[in-house]
Amino acid sequence: MSQSFYRLYYHIIWGTKYREKTITPEIEKLLKGYMPEKIKAGGGTFMALNMTTDHLHLLTSIPPKVSVAEFVHQIKGSSSHLINLSLERRTFYWQSGYGVLSLSAKGIPFVTKYIINQKQKHANNNLIDVLEYAPAEDADPV
């Protein structure tokens, strides 16, 4: 059986509904434990993940047979469901939109470092606008 060759890397950013500061340390721990396995189960490759209280950054590789939109929809939907079931709150929602940037293999170290240092970059207001972009909130939570 032959396999396809691809190198498709994505930096994906999305926020909480209305950018509310609802990502607590407990939720962060749940997401960091859950997302790598969910990404692998969906055929992707987990590369980096970090977050602040109102949004997250994910670096991943997705096979060409999986659309970015479907991938993000699955990760967002299943992770919010996990959080609401685990914490028995039923009040955690992601914004419906997301931002996505493609990058080459050369950009992986830079973006990985940017993601790993999210909290410090936000604390120091040392951000790169295009790497922080997630669209404005609309009414449909995911």
Secondary structure as a PSIPRED ss2 file (coil, helix, strand):
# PSIPRED VFORMAT (PSIPRED V4.0)

   1 M C   1.000  0.000  0.000
   2 S C   1.000  0.000  0.000
   3 Q C   1.000  0.000  0.000
   4 S C   1.000  0.000  0.000
   5 F C   1.000  0.000  0.000
   6 Y C   1.000  0.000  0.000
   7 R C   1.000  0.000  0.000
   8 L C   1.000  0.000  0.000
   9 Y E   0.000  0.000  1.000
  10 Y E   0.000  0.000  1.000
  11 H E   0.000  0.000  1.000
  12 I E   0.000  0.000  1.000
  13 I E   0.000  0.000  1.000
  14 W E   0.000  0.000  1.000
  15 G E   0.000  0.000  1.000
  16 T E   0.000  0.000  1.000
  17 K H   0.000  1.000  0.000
  18 Y H   0.000  1.000  0.000
  19 R H   0.000  1.000  0.000
  20 E C   1.000  0.000  0.000
  21 K C   1.000  0.000  0.000
  22 T C   1.000  0.000  0.000
  23 I C   1.000  0.000  0.000
  24 T C   1.000  0.000  0.000
  25 P H   0.000  1.000  0.000
  26 E H   0.000  1.000  0.000
  27 I H   0.000  1.000  0.000
  28 E H   0.000  1.000  0.000
  29 K H   0.000  1.000  0.000
  30 L H   0.000  1.000  0.000
  31 L H   0.000  1.000  0.000
  32 K H   0.000  1.000  0.000
  33 G H   0.000  1.000  0.000
  34 Y H   0.000  1.000  0.000
  35 M H   0.000  1.000  0.000
  36 P H   0.000  1.000  0.000
  37 E H   0.000  1.000  0.000
  38 K H   0.000  1.000  0.000
  39 I H   0.000  1.000  0.000
  40 K H   0.000  1.000  0.000
  41 A H   0.000  1.000  0.000
  42 G C   1.000  0.000  0.000
  43 G C   1.000  0.000  0.000
  44 G C   1.000  0.000  0.000
  45 T E   0.000  0.000  1.000
  46 F E   0.000  0.000  1.000
  47 M E   0.000  0.000  1.000
  48 A E   0.000  0.000  1.000
  49 L E   0.000  0.000  1.000
  50 N E   0.000  0.000  1.000
  51 M E   0.000  0.000  1.000
  52 T C   1.000  0.000  0.000
  53 T C   1.000  0.000  0.000
  54 D C   1.000  0.000  0.000
  55 H E   0.000  0.000  1.000
  56 L E   0.000  0.000  1.000
  57 H E   0.000  0.000  1.000
  58 L E   0.000  0.000  1.000
  59 L E   0.000  0.000  1.000
  60 T E   0.000  0.000  1.000
  61 S E   0.000  0.000  1.000
  62 I C   1.000  0.000  0.000
  63 P C   1.000  0.000  0.000
  64 P C   1.000  0.000  0.000
  65 K C   1.000  0.000  0.000
  66 V C   1.000  0.000  0.000
  67 S C   1.000  0.000  0.000
  68 V H   0.000  1.000  0.000
  69 A H   0.000  1.000  0.000
  70 E H   0.000  1.000  0.000
  71 F H   0.000  1.000  0.000
  72 V H   0.000  1.000  0.000
  73 H H   0.000  1.000  0.000
  74 Q H   0.000  1.000  0.000
  75 I H   0.000  1.000  0.000
  76 K H   0.000  1.000  0.000
  77 G H   0.000  1.000  0.000
  78 S H   0.000  1.000  0.000
  79 S H   0.000  1.000  0.000
  80 S H   0.000  1.000  0.000
  81 H H   0.000  1.000  0.000
  82 L H   0.000  1.000  0.000
  83 I H   0.000  1.000  0.000
  84 N H   0.000  1.000  0.000
  85 L H   0.000  1.000  0.000
  86 S H   0.000  1.000  0.000
  87 L H   0.000  1.000  0.000
  88 E C   1.000  0.000  0.000
  89 R C   1.000  0.000  0.000
  90 R C   1.000  0.000  0.000
  91 T C   1.000  0.000  0.000
  92 F C   1.000  0.000  0.000
  93 Y C   1.000  0.000  0.000
  94 W E   0.000  0.000  1.000
  95 Q C   1.000  0.000  0.000
  96 S C   1.000  0.000  0.000
  97 G C   1.000  0.000  0.000
  98 Y C   1.000  0.000  0.000
  99 G E   0.000  0.000  1.000
 100 V E   0.000  0.000  1.000
 101 L E   0.000  0.000  1.000
 102 S E   0.000  0.000  1.000
 103 L E   0.000  0.000  1.000
 104 S C   1.000  0.000  0.000
 105 A H   0.000  1.000  0.000
 106 K H   0.000  1.000  0.000
 107 G H   0.000  1.000  0.000
 108 I H   0.000  1.000  0.000
 109 P H   0.000  1.000  0.000
 110 F H   0.000  1.000  0.000
 111 V H   0.000  1.000  0.000
 112 T H   0.000  1.000  0.000
 113 K H   0.000  1.000  0.000
 114 Y H   0.000  1.000  0.000
 115 I H   0.000  1.000  0.000
 116 I H   0.000  1.000  0.000
 117 N C   1.000  0.000  0.000
 118 Q H   0.000  1.000  0.000
 119 K H   0.000  1.000  0.000
 120 Q H   0.000  1.000  0.000
 121 K H   0.000  1.000  0.000
 122 H H   0.000  1.000  0.000
 123 A H   0.000  1.000  0.000
 124 N C   1.000  0.000  0.000
 125 N C   1.000  0.000  0.000
 126 N C   1.000  0.000  0.000
 127 L C   1.000  0.000  0.000
 128 I C   1.000  0.000  0.000
 129 D H   0.000  1.000  0.000
 130 V H   0.000  1.000  0.000
 131 L H   0.000  1.000  0.000
 132 E H   0.000  1.000  0.000
 133 Y C   1.000  0.000  0.000
 134 A C   1.000  0.000  0.000
 135 P C   1.000  0.000  0.000
 136 A C   1.000  0.000  0.000
 137 E C   1.000  0.000  0.000
 138 D C   1.000  0.000  0.000
 139 A C   1.000  0.000  0.000
 140 D C   1.000  0.000  0.000
 141 P C   1.000  0.000  0.000
 142 V C   1.000  0.000  0.000
